[in-house]
Amino acid sequence: MRASGPLVDILLRRRSLQDKEDPRRLPERRGIASLPRPDGVLIWFHCASVGESLSVLPLLKHMNDARPDLHFLVTTGTLTSARLMAERLPANAFHQFLPFDHPSYCAAFFSHWRPELGVIVESELWPNLLLAAASAHVPLVLANARLSIGSFKGWRRARKTIQHLLDCFQRVFAQDEGSADRLRLLGAHDVRTLGNLKYDGVPLPVDPASLQELVSMIGTRPSWIAASTHEGEEAIAARAHEKLKPSMPGLLTIIVPRHPARGDQIAAMLREDGLVVAQRSHHEPVGDETDIYLGDTLGEMGLFYSQSCIAFVGGSLVPVGGHNPLEPARLNNAVLFGPHMHNFETPASALLQAGAAYQVDGREALVAALQDWLSAPQTAQIAAVHGKQVTEQSVGVAARVADDLLSLLPPVRET
């Protein structure tokens, strides 16, 4: 997000036309607040996207319970996460978009908000943002930090720069010991391993009326979901559907792309292959002949996971790094994912060890795993129970992180 002023204006206009920005809130991207700063102690959390945003909700609750006097500012960079935060943040918390990584925008952001503590969730290290925080004397914590071996090798090549950025953090909470060791080698201070906040994540939101409508529309048809798919994975899911359909009468495959704006393009590709597609963004109902239900809408992943019993998590058959496999497990799904799960290595391993997931290396392996679970639904149900247990094993991470953060705050003012 580092760009000069005129370039930012051009970029923001383009992103607005692409429905990637809220036109009414563009000043926030320049560090101009749309809300006043509340009186009292303010804690700023930055979450890159939806997964990180969801992971901080239990954290906010624990801190709120301990210190009702606190206020929380949550910044994100996507429209989806902004909408989610608007629906789910507590009364003493509010959302703003993160400013672009320009010195004057970041300086304006901190000049207005003046937080007593800043918490960056995971590893979005924007140089100007961090340096502006240091200049404004805002203590920073890097929370839920994860650093894979591959990323470590890349970061090590720019070690001096990375160390300079890590110097901005007073404390680092790592997801696991491997990440903690690698962060220490790069120069991070006071690194503590407290676990993965995403284990403590709350279930994705579900609208009961929409769920009832979806369940009624699908009926008793066998179905599975390919969720958070990226380019290339929709075609794999479609081929898997075609392979399974002869032995699975009435099979319905639900595809939910990670980026819903690709919906029309995906629908056209599937229809060219002779598949019958119902597109949710166009309010097309699922009929008896529908092969693919395309969930190309924002903020409804919880709805689709709640209807499903078997979920493939995308970004994993292509080298993206995967998405959070605990989200479908938390909503009672047996889970499938591909070989590229380096962004979620720990929870993926936990699900595999518990017998709650299959890891597949391509279309044929995906078909075989789906065949196993669709032909014997009770085995999928057992896997889903094991997955639910995994999501409950590490509950308590948010409480530990909250306690540590609270220790960094000024004491409650006497009244």
C-alpha positions as a Markdown table, in Angstrom:
| # | Residue | x | y | z |
|---|---|---|---|---|
| 1 | Met | 0.0 | 0.0 | 0.0 |
| 2 | Arg | 3.0 | 2.3 | -0.3 |
| 3 | Ala | 2.2 | 5.0 | -3.0 |
| 4 | Ser | 2.4 | 8.7 | -3.5 |
| 5 | Gly | -0.7 | 10.9 | -3.1 |
| 6 | Pro | -1.8 | 11.2 | -6.8 |
| 7 | Leu | -1.2 | 7.5 | -7.4 |
| 8 | Val | -3.3 | 6.7 | -4.3 |
| 9 | Asp | -6.2 | 8.8 | -5.7 |
| 10 | Ile | -6.0 | 6.9 | -9.0 |
| 11 | Leu | -5.8 | 3.6 | -7.2 |
| 12 | Leu | -8.7 | 4.4 | -4.9 |
| 13 | Arg | -11.0 | 5.4 | -7.8 |
| 14 | Arg | -10.1 | 2.2 | -9.6 |
| 15 | Arg | -10.8 | 0.1 | -6.5 |
| 16 | Ser | -14.1 | 1.9 | -5.9 |
| 17 | Leu | -15.2 | 1.1 | -9.4 |
| 18 | Gln | -14.2 | -2.6 | -8.8 |
| 19 | Asp | -16.3 | -2.6 | -5.6 |
| 20 | Lys | -13.1 | -3.1 | -3.5 |
| 21 | Glu | -13.5 | 0.2 | -1.6 |
| 22 | Asp | -16.4 | 2.0 | 0.1 |
| 23 | Pro | -16.6 | 5.4 | -1.7 |
| 24 | Arg | -18.0 | 7.1 | 1.4 |
| 25 | Arg | -15.0 | 6.1 | 3.4 |
| 26 | Leu | -12.1 | 6.8 | 1.1 |
| 27 | Pro | -10.7 | 9.5 | 3.4 |
| 28 | Glu | -9.9 | 6.8 | 6.0 |
| 29 | Arg | -7.4 | 5.4 | 3.5 |
| 30 | Arg | -5.6 | 8.7 | 3.7 |
| 31 | Gly | -5.6 | 8.6 | 7.5 |
| 32 | Ile | -8.6 | 11.0 | 7.9 |
| 33 | Ala | -10.8 | 9.6 | 10.6 |
| 34 | Ser | -14.6 | 9.4 | 10.1 |
| 35 | Leu | -15.3 | 9.1 | 13.8 |
| 36 | Pro | -14.1 | 11.1 | 16.9 |
| 37 | Arg | -11.6 | 9.5 | 19.3 |
| 38 | Pro | -13.4 | 8.3 | 22.4 |
| 39 | Asp | -12.2 | 9.6 | 25.8 |
| 40 | Gly | -10.2 | 7.1 | 27.9 |
| 41 | Val | -7.9 | 4.2 | 27.0 |
| 42 | Leu | -8.0 | 3.2 | 23.4 |
| 43 | Ile | -6.5 | 0.0 | 22.0 |
| 44 | Trp | -5.9 | -0.4 | 18.3 |
| 45 | Phe | -6.1 | -3.8 | 16.6 |
| 46 | His | -5.2 | -4.2 | 12.9 |
| 47 | Cys | -6.5 | -7.3 | 11.2 |
| 48 | Ala | -5.7 | -7.9 | 7.5 |
| 49 | Ser | -8.9 | -9.7 | 6.5 |
| 50 | Val | -11.8 | -11.8 | 7.7 |
| 51 | Gly | -10.0 | -14.6 | 9.4 |
| 52 | Glu | -7.9 | -12.3 | 11.5 |
| 53 | Ser | -10.9 | -10.1 | 12.3 |
| 54 | Leu | -12.9 | -13.1 | 13.6 |
| 55 | Ser | -9.9 | -14.3 | 15.6 |
| 56 | Val | -9.8 | -11.1 | 17.7 |
| 57 | Leu | -13.5 | -11.2 | 18.7 |
| 58 | Pro | -13.0 | -13.5 | 21.7 |
| 59 | Leu | -9.9 | -11.5 | 22.6 |
| 60 | Leu | -12.0 | -8.3 | 22.7 |
| 61 | Lys | -14.6 | -10.0 | 24.9 |
| 62 | His | -12.0 | -11.1 | 27.5 |
| 63 | Met | -10.4 | -7.7 | 27.6 |
| 64 | Asn | -13.9 | -6.1 | 27.8 |
| 65 | Asp | -14.9 | -8.3 | 30.7 |
| 66 | Ala | -11.7 | -7.4 | 32.6 |
| 67 | Arg | -11.6 | -3.7 | 31.8 |
| 68 | Pro | -15.1 | -2.3 | 30.8 |
| 69 | Asp | -13.4 | 1.2 | 30.6 |
| 70 | Leu | -11.5 | 0.3 | 27.5 |
| 71 | His | -12.3 | 1.3 | 23.9 |
| 72 | Phe | -11.3 | -0.6 | 20.8 |
| 73 | Leu | -10.4 | 0.6 | 17.3 |
| 74 | Val | -10.2 | -2.3 | 14.7 |
| 75 | Thr | -8.7 | -1.6 | 11.3 |
| 76 | Thr | -8.9 | -3.9 | 8.3 |
| 77 | Gly | -8.2 | -3.6 | 4.6 |
| 78 | Thr | -11.2 | -5.3 | 2.9 |
| 79 | Leu | -14.9 | -4.5 | 2.5 |
| 80 | Thr | -15.9 | -8.0 | 3.6 |
| 81 | Ser | -14.1 | -7.7 | 7.0 |
| 82 | Ala | -15.5 | -4.1 | 7.4 |
| 83 | Arg | -19.0 | -5.4 | 7.0 |
| 84 | Leu | -18.3 | -8.3 | 9.4 |
| 85 | Met | -16.9 | -6.0 | 12.0 |
| 86 | Ala | -19.9 | -3.6 | 11.7 |
| 87 | Glu | -22.2 | -6.6 | 12.6 |
| 88 | Arg | -20.1 | -8.2 | 15.3 |
| 89 | Leu | -18.0 | -5.7 | 17.2 |
| 90 | Pro | -19.1 | -4.9 | 20.8 |
| 91 | Ala | -20.6 | -1.5 | 21.7 |
| 92 | Asn | -17.3 | 0.0 | 22.8 |
| 93 | Ala | -15.5 | -1.0 | 19.6 |
| 94 | Phe | -15.6 | 0.5 | 16.1 |
| 95 | His | -14.0 | 0.0 | 12.7 |
| 96 | Gln | -11.9 | 2.1 | 10.4 |
| 97 | Phe | -10.1 | 1.2 | 7.2 |
| 98 | Leu | -6.3 | 1.1 | 7.5 |
| 99 | Pro | -4.6 | 4.1 | 5.8 |
| 100 | Phe | -2.4 | 3.4 | 2.8 |
| 101 | Asp | 1.3 | 3.0 | 3.8 |
| 102 | His | 2.3 | 6.6 | 3.1 |
| 103 | Pro | 4.2 | 8.6 | 5.8 |
| 104 | Ser | 1.7 | 11.5 | 5.9 |
| 105 | Tyr | -1.4 | 9.3 | 6.0 |
| 106 | Cys | 0.0 | 7.1 | 8.8 |
| 107 | Ala | 1.1 | 10.2 | 10.8 |
| 108 | Ala | -2.4 | 11.6 | 10.4 |
| 109 | Phe | -3.9 | 8.3 | 11.6 |
| 110 | Phe | -1.9 | 8.3 | 14.8 |
| 111 | Ser | -2.3 | 12.0 | 15.4 |
| 112 | His | -6.0 | 11.6 | 15.6 |
| 113 | Trp | -6.3 | 8.2 | 17.4 |
| 114 | Arg | -3.4 | 8.3 | 19.8 |
| 115 | Pro | -3.9 | 4.7 | 21.0 |
| 116 | Glu | -2.4 | 3.5 | 24.3 |
| 117 | Leu | -1.5 | 0.2 | 22.6 |
| 118 | Gly | -1.4 | -1.1 | 19.1 |
| 119 | Val | -1.8 | -4.8 | 18.2 |
| 120 | Ile | -0.9 | -6.1 | 14.7 |
| 121 | Val | -2.6 | -9.5 | 14.2 |
| 122 | Glu | -0.4 | -12.0 | 12.3 |
| 123 | Ser | 2.2 | -10.5 | 10.0 |
| 124 | Glu | 1.2 | -7.4 | 8.1 |
| 125 | Leu | 4.3 | -5.3 | 8.5 |
| 126 | Trp | 3.7 | -2.0 | 6.7 |
| 127 | Pro | 7.0 | 0.0 | 7.1 |
| 128 | Asn | 5.6 | 3.5 | 7.2 |
| 129 | Leu | 2.8 | 2.5 | 9.6 |
| 130 | Leu | 5.2 | 0.9 | 12.0 |
| 131 | Leu | 7.6 | 3.8 | 11.9 |
| 132 | Ala | 4.8 | 6.3 | 12.4 |
| 133 | Ala | 3.6 | 4.4 | 15.4 |
| 134 | Ala | 7.2 | 4.5 | 16.9 |
| 135 | Ser | 7.3 | 8.3 | 16.2 |
| 136 | Ala | 4.0 | 8.7 | 17.9 |
| 137 | His | 5.3 | 6.6 | 20.9 |
| 138 | Val | 2.6 | 4.0 | 20.5 |
| 139 | Pro | 3.7 | 0.7 | 22.0 |
| 140 | Leu | 3.1 | -2.2 | 19.6 |
| 141 | Val | 2.5 | -5.9 | 20.0 |
| 142 | Leu | 2.7 | -8.5 | 17.1 |
| 143 | Ala | 0.0 | -11.0 | 18.0 |
| 144 | Asn | -0.7 | -14.5 | 16.6 |
| 145 | Ala | 2.6 | -14.2 | 14.7 |
| 146 | Arg | 3.3 | -17.0 | 12.2 |
| 147 | Leu | 6.5 | -17.4 | 10.2 |
| 148 | Ser | 6.9 | -20.5 | 8.0 |
| 149 | Ile | 10.3 | -21.9 | 7.0 |
| 150 | Gly | 9.8 | -20.6 | 3.4 |
| 151 | Ser | 8.9 | -17.1 | 4.6 |
| 152 | Phe | 11.8 | -17.1 | 7.0 |
| 153 | Lys | 14.3 | -17.9 | 4.2 |
| 154 | Gly | 12.9 | -14.9 | 2.2 |
| 155 | Trp | 12.9 | -12.6 | 5.2 |
| 156 | Arg | 16.5 | -13.6 | 6.1 |
| 157 | Arg | 17.7 | -12.2 | 2.8 |
| 158 | Ala | 16.5 | -8.7 | 4.0 |
| 159 | Arg | 17.5 | -9.3 | 7.6 |
| 160 | Lys | 18.5 | -5.7 | 8.4 |
| 161 | Thr | 15.2 | -4.3 | 7.1 |
| 162 | Ile | 13.1 | -6.9 | 8.9 |
| 163 | Gln | 15.0 | -6.5 | 12.1 |
| 164 | His | 14.4 | -2.7 | 11.9 |
| 165 | Leu | 10.7 | -3.4 | 11.5 |
| 166 | Leu | 10.6 | -6.0 | 14.3 |
| 167 | Asp | 12.4 | -3.5 | 16.6 |
| 168 | Cys | 9.1 | -1.5 | 16.5 |
| 169 | Phe | 7.4 | -4.3 | 18.6 |
| 170 | Gln | 7.6 | -4.3 | 22.3 |
| 171 | Arg | 6.4 | -7.9 | 22.5 |
| 172 | Val | 5.6 | -10.7 | 20.1 |
| 173 | Phe | 3.0 | -13.5 | 20.6 |
| 174 | Ala | 3.9 | -16.5 | 18.3 |
| 175 | Gln | 1.4 | -19.2 | 17.3 |
| 176 | Asp | 3.9 | -22.0 | 17.7 |
| 177 | Glu | 7.5 | -22.7 | 18.8 |
| 178 | Gly | 8.9 | -22.9 | 15.3 |
| 179 | Ser | 7.6 | -19.5 | 14.4 |
| 180 | Ala | 8.9 | -18.1 | 17.8 |
| 181 | Asp | 12.4 | -19.5 | 17.1 |
| 182 | Arg | 12.5 | -18.1 | 13.6 |
| 183 | Leu | 11.3 | -14.6 | 14.8 |
| 184 | Arg | 14.0 | -14.6 | 17.5 |
| 185 | Leu | 16.6 | -15.4 | 14.8 |
| 186 | Leu | 15.4 | -12.3 | 12.9 |
| 187 | Gly | 15.8 | -10.1 | 15.9 |
| 188 | Ala | 12.3 | -10.0 | 17.5 |
| 189 | His | 12.2 | -9.0 | 21.2 |
| 190 | Asp | 10.3 | -10.7 | 24.0 |
| 191 | Val | 8.8 | -13.5 | 21.9 |
| 192 | Arg | 6.2 | -15.6 | 23.7 |
| 193 | Thr | 4.4 | -18.7 | 22.5 |
| 194 | Leu | 0.7 | -18.4 | 23.5 |
| 195 | Gly | -1.0 | -20.5 | 20.8 |
| 196 | Asn | -3.1 | -19.8 | 17.8 |
| 197 | Leu | -6.0 | -17.3 | 18.3 |
| 198 | Lys | -7.9 | -18.9 | 15.5 |
| 199 | Tyr | -8.4 | -22.0 | 17.7 |
| 200 | Asp | -10.5 | -19.7 | 19.9 |
| 201 | Gly | -12.4 | -18.2 | 16.9 |
| 202 | Val | -16.1 | -17.8 | 17.1 |
| 203 | Pro | -18.2 | -19.7 | 14.5 |
| 204 | Leu | -18.9 | -17.8 | 11.3 |
| 205 | Pro | -22.2 | -15.9 | 11.4 |
| 206 | Val | -25.3 | -17.6 | 10.0 |
| 207 | Asp | -28.7 | -16.0 | 9.2 |
| 208 | Pro | -31.3 | -18.6 | 10.4 |
| 209 | Ala | -33.9 | -17.7 | 7.8 |
| 210 | Ser | -31.4 | -18.0 | 5.0 |
| 211 | Leu | -30.2 | -21.3 | 6.3 |
| 212 | Gln | -33.7 | -22.7 | 6.5 |
| 213 | Glu | -34.3 | -21.5 | 2.9 |
| 214 | Leu | -31.1 | -23.1 | 1.7 |
| 215 | Val | -31.7 | -26.4 | 3.5 |
| 216 | Ser | -35.2 | -26.5 | 2.0 |
| 217 | Met | -34.0 | -25.7 | -1.5 |
| 218 | Ile | -31.3 | -28.5 | -1.4 |
| 219 | Gly | -33.5 | -31.1 | 0.4 |
| 220 | Thr | -32.0 | -34.5 | 0.8 |
| 221 | Arg | -29.6 | -34.4 | -2.1 |
| 222 | Pro | -26.1 | -35.5 | -1.4 |
| 223 | Ser | -23.8 | -32.4 | -1.5 |
| 224 | Trp | -20.4 | -31.1 | -0.7 |
| 225 | Ile | -18.8 | -27.6 | -0.7 |
| 226 | Ala | -15.7 | -26.3 | -2.3 |
| 227 | Ala | -15.0 | -23.2 | -0.2 |
| 228 | Ser | -12.7 | -20.2 | -0.6 |
| 229 | Thr | -11.7 | -21.5 | -4.1 |
| 230 | His | -9.1 | -19.7 | -6.2 |
| 231 | Glu | -8.6 | -19.7 | -10.0 |
| 232 | Gly | -8.0 | -23.3 | -11.1 |
| 233 | Glu | -9.8 | -24.9 | -8.2 |
| 234 | Glu | -13.3 | -24.4 | -9.6 |
| 235 | Ala | -12.4 | -26.5 | -12.6 |
| 236 | Ile | -11.0 | -29.2 | -10.4 |
| 237 | Ala | -14.2 | -29.2 | -8.3 |
| 238 | Ala | -16.3 | -29.3 | -11.5 |
| 239 | Arg | -14.4 | -32.3 | -12.8 |
| 240 | Ala | -14.8 | -34.0 | -9.5 |
| 241 | His | -18.5 | -33.4 | -9.7 |
| 242 | Glu | -18.7 | -35.0 | -13.2 |
| 243 | Lys | -16.7 | -38.0 | -12.0 |
| 244 | Leu | -18.9 | -38.6 | -9.0 |
| 245 | Lys | -22.3 | -37.8 | -10.5 |
| 246 | Pro | -22.9 | -41.2 | -12.2 |
| 247 | Ser | -22.6 | -43.1 | -8.8 |
| 248 | Met | -24.2 | -40.3 | -6.8 |
| 249 | Pro | -27.7 | -39.5 | -8.2 |
| 250 | Gly | -28.8 | -36.0 | -7.4 |
| 251 | Leu | -25.3 | -34.8 | -6.4 |
| 252 | Leu | -25.0 | -31.1 | -5.8 |
| 253 | Thr | -21.6 | -29.4 | -5.6 |
| 254 | Ile | -21.5 | -26.0 | -4.0 |
| 255 | Ile | -18.7 | -23.7 | -5.0 |
| 256 | Val | -17.9 | -20.6 | -3.0 |
| 257 | Pro | -15.1 | -18.6 | -4.5 |
| 258 | Arg | -12.8 | -16.7 | -2.3 |
| 259 | His | -13.4 | -13.6 | -4.4 |
| 260 | Pro | -17.1 | -13.4 | -5.3 |
| 261 | Ala | -16.4 | -10.8 | -8.1 |
| 262 | Arg | -15.2 | -13.8 | -10.1 |
| 263 | Gly | -18.7 | -15.3 | -10.0 |
| 264 | Asp | -19.8 | -14.4 | -13.5 |
| 265 | Gln | -16.6 | -15.7 | -15.0 |
| 266 | Ile | -16.8 | -18.9 | -13.1 |
| 267 | Ala | -20.4 | -19.5 | -14.0 |
| 268 | Ala | -19.6 | -18.9 | -17.7 |
| 269 | Met | -16.8 | -21.5 | -17.6 |
| 270 | Leu | -18.9 | -24.1 | -15.9 |
| 271 | Arg | -21.8 | -23.6 | -18.3 |
| 272 | Glu | -19.4 | -23.9 | -21.3 |
| 273 | Asp | -18.6 | -27.4 | -19.9 |
| 274 | Gly | -22.3 | -28.3 | -20.0 |
| 275 | Leu | -23.0 | -28.0 | -16.3 |
| 276 | Val | -26.2 | -26.6 | -15.0 |
| 277 | Val | -25.3 | -23.7 | -12.7 |
| 278 | Ala | -27.5 | -21.7 | -10.2 |
| 279 | Gln | -25.8 | -18.4 | -9.2 |
| 280 | Arg | -26.7 | -17.1 | -5.8 |
| 281 | Ser | -25.7 | -13.5 | -6.6 |
| 282 | His | -28.4 | -13.6 | -9.3 |
| 283 | His | -31.0 | -15.1 | -7.0 |
| 284 | Glu | -31.2 | -18.3 | -9.1 |
| 285 | Pro | -32.8 | -21.2 | -7.2 |
| 286 | Val | -31.4 | -24.7 | -7.1 |
| 287 | Gly | -33.5 | -27.0 | -9.3 |
| 288 | Asp | -33.6 | -30.7 | -9.6 |
| 289 | Glu | -31.2 | -30.5 | -12.6 |
| 290 | Thr | -28.7 | -28.1 | -11.0 |
| 291 | Asp | -25.2 | -29.4 | -10.9 |
| 292 | Ile | -23.4 | -26.5 | -9.3 |
| 293 | Tyr | -24.7 | -23.9 | -6.8 |
| 294 | Leu | -22.3 | -20.9 | -7.1 |
| 295 | Gly | -22.2 | -19.0 | -3.8 |
| 296 | Asp | -20.7 | -15.8 | -5.2 |
| 297 | Thr | -21.8 | -13.5 | -2.4 |
| 298 | Leu | -20.1 | -11.8 | 0.4 |
| 299 | Gly | -20.2 | -12.8 | 4.1 |
| 300 | Glu | -22.2 | -16.0 | 3.7 |
| 301 | Met | -19.5 | -18.7 | 4.3 |
| 302 | Gly | -21.1 | -19.5 | 7.6 |
| 303 | Leu | -24.4 | -20.2 | 5.9 |
| 304 | Phe | -22.8 | -22.6 | 3.4 |
| 305 | Tyr | -20.7 | -24.4 | 6.0 |
| 306 | Ser | -23.8 | -24.8 | 8.2 |
| 307 | Gln | -25.7 | -26.5 | 5.4 |
| 308 | Ser | -22.8 | -28.8 | 4.4 |
| 309 | Cys | -21.3 | -31.9 | 6.0 |
| 310 | Ile | -18.2 | -32.2 | 3.8 |
| 311 | Ala | -16.0 | -29.2 | 3.0 |
| 312 | Phe | -13.0 | -28.8 | 0.8 |
| 313 | Val | -11.0 | -25.7 | 1.8 |
| 314 | Gly | -9.5 | -23.9 | -1.2 |
| 315 | Gly | -6.3 | -22.1 | -1.8 |
| 316 | Ser | -4.7 | -25.4 | -1.1 |
| 317 | Leu | -4.7 | -27.2 | -4.5 |
| 318 | Val | -3.0 | -24.1 | -5.9 |
| 319 | Pro | 0.0 | -22.5 | -4.2 |
| 320 | Val | -1.8 | -19.9 | -2.2 |
| 321 | Gly | -1.2 | -21.4 | 1.3 |
| 322 | Gly | -4.7 | -22.5 | 2.2 |
| 323 | His | -7.4 | -21.0 | 4.3 |
| 324 | Asn | -8.6 | -21.7 | 7.8 |
| 325 | Pro | -9.7 | -25.4 | 8.1 |
| 326 | Leu | -11.0 | -24.8 | 11.6 |
| 327 | Glu | -13.9 | -22.7 | 10.2 |
| 328 | Pro | -15.7 | -25.7 | 8.6 |
| 329 | Ala | -14.7 | -28.0 | 11.4 |
| 330 | Arg | -16.3 | -25.6 | 13.9 |
| 331 | Leu | -19.5 | -25.9 | 12.0 |
| 332 | Asn | -19.5 | -29.8 | 12.0 |
| 333 | Asn | -17.9 | -30.5 | 8.6 |
| 334 | Ala | -15.5 | -33.3 | 7.7 |
| 335 | Val | -12.7 | -31.4 | 6.0 |
| 336 | Leu | -10.6 | -31.8 | 2.8 |
| 337 | Phe | -7.6 | -29.7 | 1.7 |
| 338 | Gly | -4.8 | -29.9 | -0.8 |
| 339 | Pro | -1.0 | -29.9 | -0.2 |
| 340 | His | -0.5 | -26.1 | 0.0 |
| 341 | Met | -1.5 | -25.5 | 3.6 |
| 342 | His | 1.6 | -23.7 | 4.8 |
| 343 | Asn | -0.4 | -20.7 | 6.1 |
| 344 | Phe | -2.4 | -23.1 | 8.4 |
| 345 | Glu | 0.1 | -25.8 | 8.9 |
| 346 | Thr | -0.6 | -26.3 | 12.6 |
| 347 | Pro | -4.4 | -26.6 | 12.5 |
| 348 | Ala | -4.3 | -28.7 | 9.4 |
| 349 | Ser | -1.9 | -31.2 | 11.1 |
| 350 | Ala | -4.1 | -31.3 | 14.1 |
| 351 | Leu | -7.2 | -32.2 | 12.0 |
| 352 | Leu | -5.3 | -34.8 | 10.1 |
| 353 | Gln | -3.9 | -36.4 | 13.3 |
| 354 | Ala | -7.5 | -36.5 | 14.7 |
| 355 | Gly | -8.9 | -38.3 | 11.7 |
| 356 | Ala | -11.0 | -35.2 | 10.9 |
| 357 | Ala | -9.6 | -34.4 | 7.5 |
| 358 | Tyr | -8.1 | -35.8 | 4.3 |
| 359 | Gln | -5.2 | -34.1 | 2.5 |
| 360 | Val | -5.5 | -34.6 | -1.3 |
| 361 | Asp | -2.9 | -33.9 | -3.9 |
| 362 | Gly | -5.2 | -33.4 | -6.9 |
| 363 | Arg | -8.5 | -34.2 | -8.6 |
| 364 | Glu | -8.3 | -38.0 | -8.4 |
| 365 | Ala | -7.5 | -38.0 | -4.7 |
| 366 | Leu | -10.2 | -35.4 | -4.1 |
| 367 | Val | -12.7 | -37.7 | -5.9 |
| 368 | Ala | -11.6 | -40.7 | -3.9 |
| 369 | Ala | -12.0 | -38.9 | -0.6 |
| 370 | Leu | -15.4 | -37.5 | -1.6 |
| 371 | Gln | -16.5 | -41.0 | -2.7 |
| 372 | Asp | -15.5 | -42.4 | 0.7 |
| 373 | Trp | -17.5 | -39.8 | 2.7 |
| 374 | Leu | -20.5 | -39.4 | 0.4 |
| 375 | Ser | -21.1 | -43.1 | 0.0 |
| 376 | Ala | -20.8 | -43.7 | 3.8 |
| 377 | Pro | -22.2 | -40.5 | 5.4 |
| 378 | Gln | -21.7 | -41.9 | 8.9 |
| 379 | Thr | -17.9 | -41.9 | 8.4 |
| 380 | Ala | -18.0 | -38.2 | 7.4 |
| 381 | Gln | -20.1 | -37.6 | 10.6 |
| 382 | Ile | -17.4 | -39.3 | 12.7 |
| 383 | Ala | -14.7 | -37.2 | 11.1 |
| 384 | Ala | -16.8 | -34.0 | 11.8 |
| 385 | Val | -17.1 | -34.9 | 15.5 |
| 386 | His | -13.3 | -35.4 | 15.7 |
| 387 | Gly | -12.9 | -32.0 | 13.9 |
| 388 | Lys | -15.2 | -30.3 | 16.4 |
| 389 | Gln | -13.2 | -31.7 | 19.2 |
| 390 | Val | -10.0 | -30.3 | 17.7 |
| 391 | Thr | -11.5 | -26.8 | 17.6 |
| 392 | Glu | -12.3 | -27.1 | 21.3 |
| 393 | Gln | -8.9 | -28.4 | 22.5 |
| 394 | Ser | -7.0 | -25.1 | 22.5 |
| 395 | Val | -9.8 | -22.9 | 23.8 |
| 396 | Gly | -8.1 | -20.5 | 26.2 |
| 397 | Val | -5.6 | -18.8 | 23.9 |
| 398 | Ala | -7.6 | -15.6 | 23.7 |
| 399 | Ala | -7.7 | -15.4 | 27.5 |
| 400 | Arg | -3.9 | -15.8 | 27.8 |
| 401 | Val | -3.3 | -13.2 | 25.1 |
| 402 | Ala | -5.8 | -10.8 | 26.7 |
| 403 | Asp | -4.2 | -11.1 | 30.1 |
| 404 | Asp | -0.8 | -10.4 | 28.6 |
| 405 | Leu | -2.0 | -7.3 | 26.7 |
| 406 | Leu | -3.8 | -6.0 | 29.8 |
| 407 | Ser | -0.5 | -6.1 | 31.7 |
| 408 | Leu | 0.9 | -3.5 | 29.2 |
| 409 | Leu | -1.9 | -1.0 | 29.7 |
| 410 | Pro | -2.1 | 1.9 | 32.2 |
| 411 | Pro | -4.1 | 1.1 | 35.3 |
| 412 | Val | -7.8 | 1.9 | 35.7 |
| 413 | Arg | -8.2 | 5.5 | 36.7 |
| 414 | Glu | -9.7 | 6.1 | 40.1 |
| 415 | Thr | -13.0 | 7.9 | 40.0 |
